[in-house]
Amino acid sequence: MKPFTDFESRIVPLPLNNIDTDQIIPARFLKTTSKLGLDAQLFCDWRYDALGRPNPDFILNQPRVRGAQVLLAGDNFGCGSSREHAPWALTQFGFRAVISTSFADIFRQNSLKNSLLPIAIPADAHAELLAAVAANPDATVAIDLARQTLTLPGGRKVEFPVDEFSKHCLLEGVDELGYILQQEPAIAAFEAQHPATINALA
Amino acid sequence: MPRTIIEKLWDSHVVFARAGAPTLLHIDLHLVHEVTSPQAFQGLRERGLKVRRPDLTIATADHSIPTSDRSLPILDEIAAKQLAQLEANCAEFGIRCLGIHSDQQGIVHVIGPELGLTQPGMTVVCGDSHTATHGAFGALAFGIGTSEVENVLASQCLLQRPSRTFQVRVDGTLKPGVTAKDIILALIARIGVGGGTSSIFEFTGSAIRALSMEERMTVCNMSIEGGARAGLIAPDDATFQYLHGRPHAPKGAAWDAALASWKRLPTDEGAVYDRTVSIDADSLEPMITYGTNPGMGLAIGAALPDPAQLSDPLQRDSVTKALKYMGLEGGKPLLGHPIDVVFIGSCTNSRISDLRVAAGLLKGRKVSTKVRVMVVPGSQEVKRQAIAEGLPEIFRAAGCEWREPGCSMCIAMNGDQLAPGQYSVSTSNRNFEGRQGKGGRTFLASPLTAAASAITGVVTDVRTVL
């Protein structure tokens, strides 16, 4: 993982509630055994028509959002499946943060493990940001992870929650497994005290 | 201090906890399937790590597996490669794989309980959001992403943040035609698909106690559709009876010891939940979804919502978009709407009792000639039992397809899918746009409602054909 650094970006507005992981990347693309090459399938069924041509009405196909690194979505973004292919597709497309009023739990955890920052902000700030982007598509937000602040186009600074541990992993660019494996003595001690009740190999 | 079963399960699995970090929990059972594991095994390979506890890990093939004749080669080359990769990964890392030709193959959430691997008091994980199914046994069961699959393979542990406890209390008696599926669809319609976010459901109450284990699995299965991290039901005699004698259930003195510990799991008198929602079982009706998320559900006779009546603009947009996708008009009823396909299957409703219920209604009847009806058993064991009871003959005589076990048209990865614009009544768990095939439109309902609609060819209130 690359360390997460502060950045400023234009915004891709997708103001729908409950955008599910089947929209982010449809299940038929999950037959891959790789993490790579998923950017082409991001929002595939909204992005392309039945013949595979880009749908000009869909926001990701509009030239003005090219290069934008922040997705602005409605409530409960990422609901549905546990597929980590969703944050893989989003990051491979170029997104580094998603702003919403809330996120589905598994999607949030998957995103944090892939340098994709889920930024949950209060409804009034969310509405202000949506209005600002509607008024000026070139409006930008600034993201400061260390201070946990999102600066809206009008200059208002909004705090967002990130747990300390995930913040550390993001800023340092390290994953969880190293930390977990450091707890080997505790894991071994737990296992010694709790003999297994099943043996799947038997 | 009195504790809920959720807190007891958490406390008994803490390996390491310190302030400022999530808690490290030990995992008793890790279920693996072909779709969310290849990248995790590759991660282990790149780091030079082994699977820590192959004895607590088991794999099966379910998502991308064809449900047609298994003696034939798999035509989808990408799916074939993924399935072969699962077998190769399991062989390399020493994991038992109940693969495509195993007589114990099946949907991962069907086979865990069936083999007696899922037991009360356990922590269970799987790279699949419907892992909450195993909560029906009084286990704490989380769906996890592929990075976490890798973490658990390597360490048998999972980092978890504390969850809020959310009691769903269902008291009373279900009326004829109303099922476990209707309980969970009614809950999700009430609290919404984000209603359980950051929470774990405990389902309590007399109507839950009256459910069989298979019905309890149906309820817990769709906890994720209510946004919850997990959902569970405290074990009782029904749980113990279901487990007794299963291949991996404890035997002899070990059974007695396990039983004593399982009986200490239920929530203590006086324990406090962060939130409680009560549902009156007597007033429940058969439920069906009309929209593009499982929270867009209603009693089968009710009218569709009218977007013009909704004040919140994003909510109005969502309902408008959903109705447009579904080709439906707000304010009208869904009853009588023509359908093209009925799917009876999935980790929600593919167990033997689900098939019995559907067969009971279809026996001696014919399904509509306008409807394709697919019956997909949840596992090889379910298939064997169904054959022993003569169910495939009933389904075939009625005009249904009887297929091989797998996830099938629930997730439409394996070629079992709707054509664009087609409508299905499906016993599965998700009605998202394109979930059952690009452009397909899904009405989620119980096996009873699905079977009734198969007969008439339109969305039907099962109580009119009972």
Boltz contact constraints between the chains, C-beta under 6 A:
constraints:
  - contact:
      token1: [A, 17]
      token2: [B, 314]
      max_distance: 6.0
  - contact:
      token1: [A, 17]
      token2: [B, 318]
      max_distance: 6.0
  - contact:
      token1: [A, 18]
      token2: [B, 193]
      max_distance: 6.0
  - contact:
      token1: [A, 18]
      token2: [B, 293]
      max_distance: 6.0
  - contact:
      token1: [A, 20]
      token2: [B, 432]
      max_distance: 6.0
  - contact:
      token1: [A, 22]
      token2: [B, 432]
      max_distance: 6.0
  - contact:
      token1: [A, 22]
      token2: [B, 435]
      max_distance: 6.0
  - contact:
      token1: [A, 26]
      token2: [B, 434]
      max_distance: 6.0
  - contact:
      token1: [A, 27]
      token2: [B, 411]
      max_distance: 6.0
  - contact:
      token1: [A, 27]
      token2: [B, 413]
      max_distance: 6.0
  - contact:
      token1: [A, 28]
      token2: [B, 413]
      max_distance: 6.0
  - contact:
      token1: [A, 30]
      token2: [B, 35]
      max_distance: 6.0
  - contact:
      token1: [A, 31]
      token2: [B, 64]
      max_distance: 6.0
  - contact:
      token1: [A, 31]
      token2: [B, 78]
      max_distance: 6.0
  - contact:
      token1: [A, 31]
      token2: [B, 79]
      max_distance: 6.0
  - contact:
      token1: [A, 31]
      token2: [B, 82]
      max_distance: 6.0
  - contact:
      token1: [A, 33]
      token2: [B, 38]
      max_distance: 6.0
  - contact:
      token1: [A, 33]
      token2: [B, 82]
      max_distance: 6.0
  - contact:
      token1: [A, 33]
      token2: [B, 85]
      max_distance: 6.0
  - contact:
      token1: [A, 35]
      token2: [B, 39]
      max_distance: 6.0
  - contact:
      token1: [A, 45]
      token2: [B, 434]
      max_distance: 6.0
  - contact:
      token1: [A, 45]
      token2: [B, 438]
      max_distance: 6.0
  - contact:
      token1: [A, 74]
      token2: [B, 314]
      max_distance: 6.0
  - contact:
      token1: [A, 76]
      token2: [B, 194]
      max_distance: 6.0
  - contact:
      token1: [A, 79]
      token2: [B, 193]
      max_distance: 6.0
  - contact:
      token1: [A, 81]
      token2: [B, 129]
      max_distance: 6.0
  - contact:
      token1: [A, 82]
      token2: [B, 127]
      max_distance: 6.0
  - contact:
      token1: [A, 82]
      token2: [B, 128]
      max_distance: 6.0
  - contact:
      token1: [A, 82]
      token2: [B, 129]
      max_distance: 6.0
  - contact:
      token1: [A, 82]
      token2: [B, 143]
      max_distance: 6.0
  - contact:
      token1: [A, 82]
      token2: [B, 145]
      max_distance: 6.0
  - contact:
      token1: [A, 84]
      token2: [B, 145]
      max_distance: 6.0
  - contact:
      token1: [A, 84]
      token2: [B, 146]
      max_distance: 6.0
  - contact:
      token1: [A, 105]
      token2: [B, 229]
      max_distance: 6.0
  - contact:
      token1: [A, 106]
      token2: [B, 143]
      max_distance: 6.0
  - contact:
      token1: [A, 110]
      token2: [B, 145]
      max_distance: 6.0
  - contact:
      token1: [A, 113]
      token2: [B, 147]
      max_distance: 6.0
  - contact:
      token1: [A, 164]
      token2: [B, 20]
      max_distance: 6.0
  - contact:
      token1: [A, 165]
      token2: [B, 21]
      max_distance: 6.0
  - contact:
      token1: [A, 165]
      token2: [B, 22]
      max_distance: 6.0
  - contact:
      token1: [A, 176]
      token2: [B, 159]
      max_distance: 6.0
  - contact:
      token1: [A, 177]
      token2: [B, 151]
      max_distance: 6.0
  - contact:
      token1: [A, 180]
      token2: [B, 151]
      max_distance: 6.0
  - contact:
      token1: [A, 180]
      token2: [B, 155]
      max_distance: 6.0
  - contact:
      token1: [A, 180]
      token2: [B, 157]
      max_distance: 6.0
  - contact:
      token1: [A, 183]
      token2: [B, 16]
      max_distance: 6.0
  - contact:
      token1: [A, 183]
      token2: [B, 24]
      max_distance: 6.0
  - contact:
      token1: [A, 186]
      token2: [B, 15]
      max_distance: 6.0
  - contact:
      token1: [A, 186]
      token2: [B, 16]
      max_distance: 6.0
  - contact:
      token1: [A, 187]
      token2: [B, 15]
      max_distance: 6.0
  - contact:
      token1: [A, 187]
      token2: [B, 157]
      max_distance: 6.0
  - contact:
      token1: [A, 190]
      token2: [B, 15]
      max_distance: 6.0
  - contact:
      token1: [A, 190]
      token2: [B, 26]
      max_distance: 6.0
  - contact:
      token1: [A, 196]
      token2: [B, 55]
      max_distance: 6.0
  - contact:
      token1: [A, 198]
      token2: [B, 117]
      max_distance: 6.0
  - contact:
      token1: [A, 198]
      token2: [B, 248]
      max_distance: 6.0
  - contact:
      token1: [A, 199]
      token2: [B, 55]
      max_distance: 6.0
  - contact:
      token1: [A, 200]
      token2: [B, 55]
      max_distance: 6.0
  - contact:
      token1: [A, 200]
      token2: [B, 58]
      max_distance: 6.0
  - contact:
      token1: [A, 200]
      token2: [B, 96]
      max_distance: 6.0
  - contact:
      token1: [A, 201]
      token2: [B, 55]
      max_distance: 6.0
  - contact:
      token1: [A, 201]
      token2: [B, 96]
      max_distance: 6.0
